[in-house]
């Protein structure tokens, strides 16, 4: 797997991201998208994200397959820039992994190390994430995140009202979790 911080989305990147988002939405209804996006919605989503990446308002990570260079997962980091008192905080957002590439193993942990390193590079040491109850919040807890708030009616999918979980962790806690996993041979992670 090759991890890359994008400087801007190509048309191919946009198509691949939407294919992953729509596959997740069609199969699970999670990730904040209760159904596949229309062509118009997808174009607006990717254009907005592309502008934010190119303007330096966020950092976009792609995990690409070594053989074909296809995107298999992505995540976005957004710093809290408007408030100097919160400049140390980063929000982890817009994450998705192709359904056939999921699982808790080396790929996930290598990507997590890349994210932790980027947080250090941009001067952030506190990571926030929010996820609905039908999302992978338990995976985030396994990585060391702690729930600091839960709210009812965080998301609505058809007639279902879903709770939302707000989680946080410090970067050094993320590295400590990686060290714990490294002691288990099946989760060995390459340093980048």
N, C-alpha and C positions, 0 to 999 in steps of 0.2 A: 504494500500500500504506500502511496506517495501522498504526503500532506503538503498543501500549498495555501499560503495566504494570498488571496486575490487582490489585484489592484483595480479590477473592474471586471464586470461580467461580459463574456462574449455571448453571441447569440446561441451558440452551442451550449454554453453553461446554463443559460436561461431555460432552454428546452429540457436539459437533463434535470435541473432542479425541479421544474414543474412536473416532470414525469415521476420523480420520487415523491413529491408532495401529494400528487394526485393518487398515486398507488397507496400511500399511507391513508389518505382520506377515504378512498374507496374500500379498503380492507378493514380499517380500524376506526375511522372517524375521530382520530386524535390529532394532536399537534395544532390545535386551534383552528383546524379547517374541517368542518363537519361533512363536507362533500367535495368531490373534485372541483377545482376552479374552472370557470369558463375561460375561453381564450382571452376575452377582455380582462377578466380579473387577474389571470396569470400575467398578462402583459403589464398591467398596472403594478402588480406585486414586484415583478423582476425589474421593471424600470425604476421604481422607487428605491429598491435595494441597490441597484447599480449606481444610482446617483449618490446614495449615502456612502457607498464604498469609495467611489471616485473622489468625493469631497472629504474623505477622512473621518466621516461621522461614525463609522463602524468598521470592524475588521471581519472579513469573510473568509472562513476556512473551508477548503474543499479537500475531501479524501478521494483520491483517484486510484482506480485500478492500475496496477503497474503495467499490465499488458496493453490495454487499449486507451488508457488515459481517461476513461469514462468516470464521471462523478458517481460515487457510491454513497457518500454522506456529506453533510455540510452543517456548519454551525456559525453563528454570528455573535461577535462580542461588541457591546455598545458601552462605552464609558459614560459616566455621568459627568459631562463637561460643563454644564451650565452653572453648577454649584461648586465653588472651590472647596467647600467643606466636605464634599463627597467625591472629590477627584480620585480617591483611592478605590472607588467602587466600580465594578464592571458587571453588566447584565449579560448573561448567556441566553441567547434567543434563537429563534428560527432554526431549530435543529431537526434534521430528519436523516434517516438511514434507509437505503433500499431494503425492502422486506426480506430479500434473500441474503442480505449481508449482516443481519442482526445477530446479537448474542453478546454475552459478557465474556470477553476474551482479549487476546493480544491486540487486535485491531482497535477495539474501543479504548483500551488502556494507552496505546501509542498515541491515539488522537487526543486523549485527555492530557497526556504529557505535553503535547504540542500547544494545547490551549493554556496550560499552566505557564509554560515558558513565555507565551505571548503576553499573558497577564503581567508577568514580571517585567518584560520589555517595555510595556506601556505604562508602568508605574502603578498598577492596580494590585491590591492584595486581598480584597474582599470580593467574592463572586456571588451574585444573586441569580436565582432561577425561579421561574414559576411554571407550574404544570397542572393540568387538570387531573382529576382522579382516574380517568381512563388512560392517562399517559404514563410514562415510565418513572414516576417519582420514586418508586422503590429502588430502581437502579441508581438514581442519584444519591439516595441514602446509602447504598452499598459503597459508593465512591467517597462517602464521607460528608455529604451535605446533611444539614440538620433543618428540620421544619421549624420555622419561627412563626408561621401563621397559616391558618386554614380559613377559607371563606366559602360560604354556601353560594350557589348560583353563580359561580365563577364563569362557567361556560354553558351554553345550551346547544344540544344536538337533537334536532327534531323536537320531541316533547320532553326530553330528559334534561334535568338541571343537574349539572355536575359541580362538585366541590373543587376548589382550587387549593393547591399547596404552594407556599412560598418557602423556598429553601435558601440557605447560605452556607458558605465555608470560606476560610482563609486559604490562600494559595499554599502556605506551608502545611496545612492539613491535607491538602490534595496530594502533595508530594509524600507525606507520611503514609497515606493510603496506598499510593503506588509502591512504596517500599514494602508494605505488608503483602501486597499481591506478588511482588517480585520474589518473596520468600517461598511462594507456591510456584513450583517450576512450570506449571501449565499456563501461568500468566506472565512469563518473562517479557519484559518490555525493553525495547531498544531505546537508548538515549539518543536524542537528535543532536 
